[in-house]
Amino acid sequence: MTNQELQQLVEQISVEQFGQPFEHQATFNTRLRTTGGRYLLATHDIEINPLMLTAFDLNNLIGIIKHELVHYHLHTRHLPHMHRDKNFKQLLKQVDGLRYAPTVTKPQKTQKYWIYVCENGHKIYRQRRINTTRFVCGDCKTALKLARYGYLNNN
């Protein structure tokens, strides 16, 4: 879906659900990470997270658009438009918009690790590399040797 198709979808939903036109810009913003979309108070524009379309179905995208349009229409009518306001909650329920955006699972980060083994066989797991000529095993005070270097998956 392109920005033009998104603009047409937002305009169509605005007229069908709210009975008023959407006269500003709706665009995808790839920098959004933790939200489904945002309504910009200064410019009255709406930005949508493109992951909401690729990771989820069209119904979630429409729910997020309705949520942002509730902000838009309440703000342009000079009514309370924040999440905690009664007008916002009522209008959002009336148009069947999403209260919260679904969470997008982030790719797992891989973390480097070094395994050192001393002369007596004690293993030491490290996140940072150490100078083996300077440091010794903490248990038996013998010399360390790099045994393995790899990656761990963090959840």
N, C-alpha and C positions, 0 to 999 in steps of 0.2 A: 504494500500500500504506500502510495506517495503522499507528500504533504497536500497536494491538491485534492486527492481522494479523501484524505482525512478532513480537510476543510469542508468538502461537500457533505460528508457524513455528519459532522458537527452541526452544520447549518440545517440539515434535514432533521436531526434529533431535536434541535432547538425549536423549530417550527412545530413539529409533531407533538412534543411533550410539554413545551412551555407556552406555545402559542405566540412566541415572539422571535424575531430574527436574531441571529448571531452576526454582528457586524464587524467583528475583529478577526485576528489571525489565529488559526490553530495549526500547530506544527509539531513534528516529532523532535525530541531533544535527547540525543544519545548520552548526554552527561548525567541524566537523572538515574540514580541507582537505587534509592530507598523508597521512592514514591512512584505511584502509578502515573501521576500527572500533577500539574500545578497551574493555578490561576494567578496571573500577574496583575496586581492591583493597579500599578501605575499605567500600564498600557492596555489593560483588559484582554490581553492575549491568553491563550491556553496552550500549554506545552504538555505533550504526552510522551511517556516512556515507551520507546519502540519495543522493549522486551515484553510489554503487556500484550502485544499482538503476536510476537513470535513464540513466546513461551506458553501463552494461553489462547483460548478461543476468542472469537469475535464478540461473544456475549460479555466477557469480562471487559473488553475494550469499550463496549457501549456503556457498561455500568460506570466505568471510570470517567467517560465523557459526560455522562449525566451528572456525576458528582461535581465535576469542574463547572458544568453549566449552571448548577444550583448556586455555586459561589458567584458566577458571572451575573446571573439574573437578579439575585438578591442585592449584590453590590451596585449594579447599575440603577436599581430602584431605591437606593439609599436605605436599605433594610439591613438588619444584622446578618452577617454572612459567614460568621466563624463556626467551626465545628460544634462548639458548645451551645450555640444559640438555638432556641426553640424553633424559630422560623426555618432555620437550616435543616434541622432534623425532620420537621414535618414535610417540607417540600421534597427532601431527599426520599422519604418514605412514599410520598405521593407519586413520584415519577419512577420509583423502583430502581434507584441508583445504588451503587456500592458504597457502603460506609467506609470500608477499609480495602485497600488494594491487596491482592494476593502477593505473598512473598515469593521472590524469585530466588531459587537456590543458586548460591555462588559456587563457582568452580573451586575444588579443593586446592589449597595451597600446598606446595611441596616444600619441605624444609630440609636443608642440608644437615648432615651430621657426620662426625668423625668418630671412629672407634679405635681407641688405643688399648694395647695390651702390654702389661708389664712382664718382666722375666718370670714371675711366679704365676702368671695366667689370670690376674685380675683384669676385668674389662672395665673401661671407662668410656662413657658415651658423652660426647661434647657437641655443642652447637657451634662453637668457634674452634678454629685450629689453634693448637698450642705449640710452642717451641719445645721439642723433645729433648734438646740438650740442656735446657734450663729447668724443666719440671720433671718430677719423679712421681711414682705411684704414692697416693696418700695412705694406703694401707701398709705397704711393706718397704717403701722408700727405695725401690729399685728403678732402673731406667725404663722409660716408655718407648713403645714402637708403634707406629701407625699401622693398624691391621686392615682397616677398610674405610672407604669414603662412600657415602650414598645419600639417598633422599628418603624422607619419611613423609607420609600423607597426614596432614592435620585436618581435623574435622571442625 
